[in-house]
Amino acid sequence: MLRLVELMRAVSVAVCLAWPVLPAAAQSPAALPDGPGREVVLRACSQCHSLENVLRSRLTRRQWEARIDEMLARGAKLTDEEIDLVADYLSANFGPP
C-alpha cells in the first residue's frame, strides 16, 4: 500500500511539473514548420490566442479560408497578400491527415 501511495505521489508531482511546460511548447515558434507564411502566422495568429489552436487544427484550404475570415471579422490585421500567404501555409502544413 505504501508503494502505491509513493507511486501516486511521484506521478502527481511529475504531472504538476510538466503541465505548465506543455502549453509553452505548443506556443513556441519552433513548433511551426519553416516555410513561406510562417512569420505572418506567428505574428497574426498569436495576437489573440496560443499557437496551440493552429497546431491542433487539421483543416482543408476552404476551411482555413473560412477560419481566417472569422479571425479578420474579430479584428485580425492582414493584408490581402498576407491572407493568401497564411491560407497557403496553413493548408500545406495543417491540412487533413
FIDO-222405 format. One record per atom (N, C-alpha, C): x, y, z; residue in three letters; atom name. Coordinates in steps of 0.2 Angstrom, whole numbers, always signed. Example, Ala and Ser with C-alpha at 12.3 -4.5 7.8 and 13.67 -1.06 7.14 Angstrom:
2
<<+66 -28 +39> ala N>
<<+62 -22 +39> ala CA>
<<+66 -16 +39> ala C>
<<+64 -11 +35> ser N>
<<+68 -5 +36> ser CA>
<<+64 +0 +39> ser C>
***
This chain:
97
<<+4 -6 +0> met N>
<<+0 +0 +0> met CA>
<<+4 +6 +0> met C>
<<+10 +6 +4> leu N>
<<+14 +12 +4> leu CA>
<<+17 +13 -2> leu C>
<<+19 +8 -6> arg N>
<<+22 +9 -13> arg CA>
<<+17 +12 -18> arg C>
<<+11 +10 -17> leu N>
<<+6 +13 -21> leu CA>
<<+5 +21 -20> leu C>
<<+5 +22 -14> val N>
<<+5 +29 -12> val CA>
<<+11 +33 -14> val C>
<<+17 +30 -14> glu N>
<<+23 +34 -16> glu CA>
<<+23 +34 -24> glu C>
<<+20 +29 -27> leu N>
<<+20 +30 -34> leu CA>
<<+15 +35 -37> leu C>
<<+9 +35 -33> met N>
<<+4 +40 -35> met CA>
<<+7 +47 -34> met C>
<<+10 +48 -28> arg N>
<<+13 +55 -27> arg CA>
<<+18 +57 -32> arg C>
<<+23 +52 -34> ala N>
<<+28 +53 -39> ala CA>
<<+24 +55 -46> ala C>
<<+19 +52 -48> val N>
<<+16 +53 -54> val CA>
<<+12 +60 -53> val C>
<<+9 +62 -48> ser N>
<<+6 +68 -47> ser CA>
<<+11 +74 -47> ser C>
<<+17 +73 -44> val N>
<<+22 +78 -45> val CA>
<<+25 +79 -52> val C>
<<+26 +73 -55> ala N>
<<+28 +74 -62> ala CA>
<<+23 +77 -67> ala C>
<<+17 +76 -66> val N>
<<+11 +79 -70> val CA>
<<+11 +87 -68> val C>
<<+12 +88 -62> cys N>
<<+12 +95 -60> cys CA>
<<+18 +99 -63> cys C>
<<+23 +96 -63> leu N>
<<+29 +99 -66> leu CA>
<<+29 +100 -73> leu C>
<<+26 +95 -76> ala N>
<<+26 +95 -84> ala CA>
<<+20 +99 -86> ala C>
<<+15 +100 -83> trp N>
<<+9 +104 -85> trp CA>
<<+10 +111 -88> trp C>
<<+14 +115 -84> pro N>
<<+15 +122 -87> pro CA>
<<+19 +122 -93> pro C>
<<+23 +116 -94> val N>
<<+28 +116 -100> val CA>
<<+24 +114 -106> val C>
<<+19 +110 -106> leu N>
<<+16 +108 -112> leu CA>
<<+13 +114 -116> leu C>
<<+9 +118 -113> pro N>
<<+6 +124 -117> pro CA>
<<+12 +128 -120> pro C>
<<+17 +129 -116> ala N>
<<+23 +133 -118> ala CA>
<<+26 +130 -124> ala C>
<<+27 +123 -124> ala N>
<<+29 +120 -130> ala CA>
<<+25 +121 -136> ala C>
<<+19 +121 -136> ala N>
<<+14 +122 -141> ala CA>
<<+14 +130 -143> ala C>
<<+16 +134 -139> gln N>
<<+16 +141 -140> gln CA>
<<+23 +143 -144> gln C>
<<+28 +139 -143> ser N>
<<+34 +140 -146> ser CA>
<<+34 +141 -153> ser C>
<<+38 +146 -156> pro N>
<<+38 +147 -163> pro CA>
<<+41 +141 -166> pro C>
<<+46 +137 -163> ala N>
<<+49 +131 -165> ala CA>
<<+44 +126 -167> ala C>
<<+38 +126 -165> ala N>
<<+33 +121 -166> ala CA>
<<+30 +122 -173> ala C>
<<+31 +128 -176> leu N>
<<+28 +129 -183> leu CA>
<<+34 +127 -188> leu C>
<<+32 +123 -193> pro N>
<<+37 +122 -198> pro CA>
<<+39 +128 -202> pro C>
<<+45 +128 -205> asp N>
<<+48 +133 -209> asp CA>
<<+44 +133 -215> asp C>
<<+44 +139 -218> gly N>
<<+40 +140 -225> gly CA>
<<+38 +147 -226> gly C>
<<+36 +148 -232> pro N>
<<+33 +155 -233> pro CA>
<<+26 +156 -230> pro C>
<<+26 +161 -226> gly N>
<<+20 +162 -222> gly CA>
<<+21 +161 -215> gly C>
<<+26 +158 -213> arg N>
<<+27 +156 -206> arg CA>
<<+27 +162 -201> arg C>
<<+31 +167 -203> glu N>
<<+32 +173 -199> glu CA>
<<+25 +177 -198> glu C>
<<+21 +177 -204> val N>
<<+15 +180 -204> val CA>
<<+10 +177 -199> val C>
<<+10 +170 -199> val N>
<<+6 +166 -194> val CA>
<<+8 +167 -187> val C>
<<+15 +167 -186> leu N>
<<+17 +169 -179> leu CA>
<<+15 +175 -177> leu C>
<<+15 +180 -181> arg N>
<<+13 +187 -179> arg CA>
<<+5 +188 -178> arg C>
<<+2 +186 -183> ala N>
<<-5 +187 -183> ala CA>
<<-9 +182 -179> ala C>
<<-7 +176 -179> cys N>
<<-11 +171 -175> cys CA>
<<-10 +170 -168> cys C>
<<-5 +173 -166> ser N>
<<-3 +173 -159> ser CA>
<<-5 +180 -155> ser C>
<<-8 +184 -159> gln N>
<<-10 +190 -155> gln CA>
<<-16 +189 -150> gln C>
<<-20 +185 -152> cys N>
<<-26 +184 -148> cys CA>
<<-27 +177 -144> cys C>
<<-23 +172 -147> his N>
<<-23 +165 -144> his CA>
<<-17 +162 -145> his C>
<<-16 +156 -142> ser N>
<<-10 +152 -142> ser CA>
<<-9 +149 -149> ser C>
<<-3 +147 -151> leu N>
<<-2 +143 -157> leu CA>
<<-5 +136 -157> leu C>
<<-7 +134 -151> glu N>
<<-10 +128 -150> glu CA>
<<-16 +127 -154> glu C>
<<-20 +133 -155> asn N>
<<-26 +132 -159> asn CA>
<<-24 +131 -166> asn C>
<<-19 +133 -168> val N>
<<-16 +131 -175> val CA>
<<-14 +124 -176> val C>
<<-10 +123 -171> leu N>
<<-6 +116 -171> leu CA>
<<-11 +110 -171> leu C>
<<-17 +111 -167> arg N>
<<-21 +105 -166> arg CA>
<<-26 +105 -172> arg C>
<<-27 +110 -176> ser N>
<<-32 +110 -181> ser CA>
<<-29 +107 -188> ser C>
<<-33 +103 -191> arg N>
<<-32 +100 -197> arg CA>
<<-38 +101 -202> arg C>
<<-37 +107 -206> leu N>
<<-42 +109 -210> leu CA>
<<-40 +109 -217> leu C>
<<-46 +109 -221> thr N>
<<-44 +110 -229> thr CA>
<<-43 +117 -230> thr C>
<<-41 +118 -236> arg N>
<<-39 +125 -238> arg CA>
<<-46 +129 -237> arg C>
<<-51 +127 -240> arg N>
<<-58 +131 -239> arg CA>
<<-59 +132 -232> arg C>
<<-58 +127 -227> gln N>
<<-60 +128 -220> gln CA>
<<-55 +133 -217> gln C>
<<-48 +133 -219> trp N>
<<-44 +138 -217> trp CA>
<<-46 +145 -219> trp C>
<<-48 +146 -225> glu N>
<<-50 +152 -228> glu CA>
<<-56 +155 -224> glu C>
<<-61 +150 -222> ala N>
<<-66 +152 -218> ala CA>
<<-64 +154 -211> ala C>
<<-59 +151 -208> arg N>
<<-57 +152 -201> arg CA>
<<-53 +159 -201> arg C>
<<-49 +160 -207> ile N>
<<-46 +167 -207> ile CA>
<<-51 +172 -208> ile C>
<<-56 +171 -212> asp N>
<<-62 +176 -212> asp CA>
<<-65 +178 -205> asp C>
<<-66 +172 -201> glu N>
<<-68 +173 -194> glu CA>
<<-63 +178 -190> glu C>
<<-57 +176 -191> met N>
<<-52 +180 -187> met CA>
<<-52 +187 -189> met C>
<<-52 +188 -196> leu N>
<<-52 +195 -199> leu CA>
<<-58 +199 -196> leu C>
<<-64 +196 -195> ala N>
<<-70 +199 -193> ala CA>
<<-69 +200 -185> ala C>
<<-65 +197 -182> arg N>
<<-64 +198 -175> arg CA>
<<-58 +203 -174> arg C>
<<-55 +205 -179> gly N>
<<-50 +211 -178> gly CA>
<<-43 +209 -180> gly C>
<<-42 +203 -183> ala N>
<<-35 +201 -185> ala CA>
<<-33 +206 -191> ala C>
<<-27 +208 -191> lys N>
<<-24 +213 -196> lys CA>
<<-20 +209 -201> lys C>
<<-22 +208 -207> leu N>
<<-19 +205 -213> leu CA>
<<-20 +209 -219> leu C>
<<-15 +209 -223> thr N>
<<-16 +212 -230> thr CA>
<<-19 +207 -234> thr C>
<<-22 +208 -240> asp N>
<<-24 +203 -245> asp CA>
<<-19 +198 -247> asp C>
<<-13 +201 -248> glu N>
<<-7 +196 -249> glu CA>
<<-6 +192 -243> glu C>
<<-6 +194 -237> glu N>
<<-4 +190 -231> glu CA>
<<-10 +185 -230> glu C>
<<-16 +187 -232> ile N>
<<-22 +182 -231> ile CA>
<<-20 +176 -236> ile C>
<<-18 +177 -242> asp N>
<<-17 +171 -246> asp CA>
<<-11 +167 -244> asp C>
<<-6 +171 -241> leu N>
<<+0 +168 -239> leu CA>
<<-1 +163 -233> leu C>
<<-5 +166 -228> val N>
<<-7 +162 -222> val CA>
<<-11 +156 -224> val C>
<<-16 +157 -229> ala N>
<<-20 +151 -231> ala CA>
<<-16 +146 -234> ala C>
<<-11 +148 -238> asp N>
<<-7 +143 -242> asp CA>
<<-3 +139 -236> asp C>
<<+0 +143 -232> tyr N>
<<+5 +140 -226> tyr CA>
<<+1 +135 -222> tyr C>
<<-5 +137 -220> leu N>
<<-9 +133 -215> leu CA>
<<-12 +127 -219> leu C>
<<-14 +128 -225> ser N>
<<-17 +122 -228> ser CA>
<<-11 +117 -230> ser C>
<<-5 +119 -231> ala N>
<<+0 +115 -233> ala CA>
<<+3 +111 -227> ala C>
<<+3 +115 -221> asn N>
<<+6 +112 -215> asn CA>
<<+1 +109 -210> asn C>
<<-5 +111 -210> phe N>
<<-10 +109 -206> phe CA>
<<-16 +107 -209> phe C>
<<-16 +104 -215> gly N>
<<-22 +101 -218> gly CA>
<<-24 +94 -215> gly C>
<<-29 +92 -218> pro N>
<<-31 +85 -216> pro CA>
<<-26 +80 -216> pro C>
<<-26 +75 -212> pro N>
<<-20 +70 -212> pro CA>
<<-21 +65 -218> pro C>
***
